[in-house]
Amino acid sequence: MDSKEIGKSEVQNPTKASAEGDAAWTLPEAMSGRASPAKAAVGDKPVFAYIASLPQPQRGIAEAVDALAAKTLPNLQRSVKWGMAYYGVGDGWCFSCGGFAGDVKVMFVNGAALEPAPPVTPVGMGKSTRGVELESVDDLDESQIASWMKQVTAVPGVGGKKR
């Protein structure tokens, strides 16, 4: 499934309970293809609150991505921007992690310059942004994602200074 299809056919009806009698739950706005209601804020707490607001399995995937970023990047900075978690080191925001219906998208600003370039070109995130869509924690290739994290933090991020 490509990034254009995500959020259309897989959006769950938040008002219906399952046949097994599970309680109905409301799909967070980001999961429906619209911006998350998470307020823009810099720091660890807002990102942790955003991740905690996601349903499973998206929460587990986002927690794994966040833990990998913390392990991989010294001096990691976190922020909630545009309804997703953003990460950077030093001079700007370099990649994002956001929960959507069916997956978690990890998108790298300037990702077209990464080796190898991540496979997904998202709609509406800039011409050079590339990333991956993770449907489960098992889809997280830690060594590849960590390599991309290190590569992307070596170039100026969004809002960073030009070198």
C-alpha positions in Angstrom: 0.0 0.0 0.0 1.5 3.4 -0.9 1.3 6.6 1.1 -1.6 7.9 -1.0 -3.7 5.0 0.1 -3.0 5.2 3.8 -5.7 7.0 5.7 -8.4 6.4 3.1 -9.5 2.7 3.1 -8.0 1.9 6.5 -9.7 4.5 8.6 -11.8 2.8 11.3 -15.2 4.0 12.2 -14.7 5.5 15.7 -18.4 5.1 16.6 -18.8 1.4 16.1 -17.9 -1.3 18.6 -16.5 -4.6 17.3 -18.7 -7.7 17.1 -16.9 -9.1 20.2 -18.3 -6.3 22.3 -15.2 -4.1 22.7 -15.9 -0.6 23.8 -16.0 2.0 21.0 -12.9 4.1 20.9 -12.2 7.4 19.1 -9.5 7.4 16.5 -7.0 10.2 17.2 -7.2 12.9 14.5 -3.8 12.1 13.1 -4.9 8.5 12.6 -7.7 9.7 10.3 -5.5 11.4 7.8 -6.0 14.9 9.4 -3.6 16.7 11.6 -3.4 15.5 15.2 -4.9 17.8 17.8 -1.6 17.6 19.7 -0.4 21.1 20.4 2.9 22.3 19.1 5.4 22.2 21.9 9.1 21.7 22.4 10.5 19.1 24.8 10.3 15.5 25.9 7.0 15.6 27.8 4.8 16.7 24.8 6.3 14.0 22.6 5.8 11.3 25.3 2.2 12.5 25.7 1.7 12.4 21.9 3.0 8.9 21.7 1.0 7.8 24.7 -2.2 9.1 23.0 -1.8 6.6 20.1 -3.6 3.3 20.0 -1.8 0.0 19.7 0.1 -1.1 17.6 1.0 2.5 16.6 2.0 3.4 20.2 4.4 0.5 20.4 6.0 1.3 17.1 6.4 5.0 18.0 7.9 4.1 21.4 10.4 1.8 19.6 11.3 4.6 17.1 11.7 7.1 20.0 13.9 4.7 22.0 16.0 4.0 18.9 16.5 7.7 18.4 17.5 8.3 22.0 20.0 5.4 21.8 21.4 6.5 18.5 21.6 10.3 18.8 23.4 12.1 21.6 21.8 15.4 22.6 18.5 14.4 21.0 15.9 17.1 21.0 12.1 16.4 20.7 9.2 18.5 19.7 5.5 18.1 18.6 5.0 20.0 15.3 2.3 19.6 12.7 0.6 16.9 14.8 3.6 14.6 14.9 6.8 14.0 17.0 9.8 15.7 15.5 13.4 15.0 16.3 16.6 16.9 15.8 20.2 17.3 17.0 21.8 20.8 17.1 20.6 22.8 14.2 17.0 21.9 13.3 14.4 19.2 13.1 15.6 16.2 11.0 12.9 13.5 11.1 9.4 12.9 12.3 7.4 10.0 13.6 3.6 10.1 13.3 0.8 7.6 13.9 -1.8 7.1 11.1 -4.5 4.5 10.4 -2.6 1.2 9.7 0.9 2.4 10.3 3.5 4.8 11.7 5.3 7.0 9.3 9.0 7.9 10.0 9.9 10.7 7.6 13.4 12.1 7.0 13.8 15.8 6.0 16.4 15.8 3.2 15.8 12.1 3.0 16.4 12.0 -0.8 20.1 12.5 0.0 20.3 9.5 2.3 22.1 6.3 1.3 20.1 4.3 0.4 17.2 6.7 0.0 14.2 5.6 2.1 11.5 4.1 -0.1 8.4 6.3 0.6 7.9 9.8 -0.8 5.1 11.3 1.3 2.5 13.7 0.0 2.7 17.2 1.3 6.0 17.0 3.2 8.4 18.6 0.8 10.2 17.3 -2.4 13.2 16.0 -0.6 11.5 14.2 2.3 11.6 10.4 2.2 10.7 7.8 4.8 9.2 4.4 5.7 5.8 3.2 6.8 5.8 0.7 9.7 2.8 -1.5 10.3 4.3 -3.4 13.2 7.4 -3.2 15.5 8.7 -6.2 13.5 8.9 -3.9 10.4 11.4 -1.7 12.2 14.9 -2.4 10.7 16.8 -0.8 13.6 20.2 -0.8 11.9 18.9 0.9 8.7 16.7 3.4 10.6 19.6 4.2 12.9 21.9 4.7 9.9 19.4 7.2 8.4 19.0 9.0 11.7 22.8 9.5 11.9 23.0 10.5 8.2 20.2 13.0 8.4 21.5 14.7 11.5 24.8 15.4 9.7 23.0 17.9 7.3 21.0 21.0 8.2 17.5 20.2 9.3 14.3 22.2 9.0 14.8 25.6 10.6 18.5 24.9 10.9 21.4 27.1 9.7 22.9 26.6 6.3 26.4 25.5 6.4 
